[in-house]
């Protein structure tokens, strides 16, 4: 009799573990489905849009595009970088987001990004640049928000003081300012 009671206890524990595993699997599946179902939906901007991202993206918040205001960019995770630019005589303190973090946020699926500036300038940058270097999409310089007058509202800053190879003229050409649109290709 003692053996049978022991066996019933073992079976009860096995059933409990099985039920727990089934529940865990169901919850995990629902969470995965929920994340998948809403992967392409980002919040909408609450303030003036300062950057539009289009192209090969998994995530959207407006007709196949991602519209970003300053607050949304800040939420991605502000970083700071103290560096010269190709056109500055002294180093400045820049605040913005790493381009690779922004590309992850929008679900970029491409090999290059085409940048368009307010003055009509455009440049294409290979995405590998953003993974090989801590390239910043800057929104502030020396603590002040970048405005159009100050070559903003967003601009690309390469960490030139960290790596002499970035002094190459090709990176100078990629250091675009007054960015209004990015197209992931």
Phi, psi and omega in degrees: 000320180299324181293320180295319177298320178297318182293320178297322177296319179295315180297322179297318179294321179296315178299317180299315178298320180296314178299317179299317179297319180296314180297315179301316180297319180294315180297315179299317179296318179295318178297317179296317179296317180299315179297320180293316184296329183249014183299331184268008181247116175250161177295157179269150179296142179258349182230189180301133177288128178248352179206137175242131178242129179228183176104216184279089184233145172273331185250147182213159169221006179195099173046055177080007180235168171242119176259129184236134170259174184302317182297320180295320178296317180300323181293338178296330178128096181293140174235164174235152182215126177255110184200160169283161166247172181297339184249010181248146179274339179229162179284151177233160175263116182253142174237138179179200179244148174295136181302323180295327177290320177296317180296322175296319181300319182272356180070043182296134179230074182205186181244347180208162178232129176262124181256137178238128181260161180300331182273007179095350178292142173219151179210147177251130182240129176296138181299332180301332175306319186284344178260339178272336183225154177276070181282131185255137164267099187279142174235352178220147174230125180051041175086354181251137177303139176286131175249172177302319179297330181258031177066033178245197013280345174225153177205157179269129178235118173272145180283069188298327180286346182269340188209111182299334179297339180282357176281355178300138180305334179295327178283329175299317179294332180276351181276068185280146177235174184053045182289131175247335185210144173236137177238118179275125182238000000 
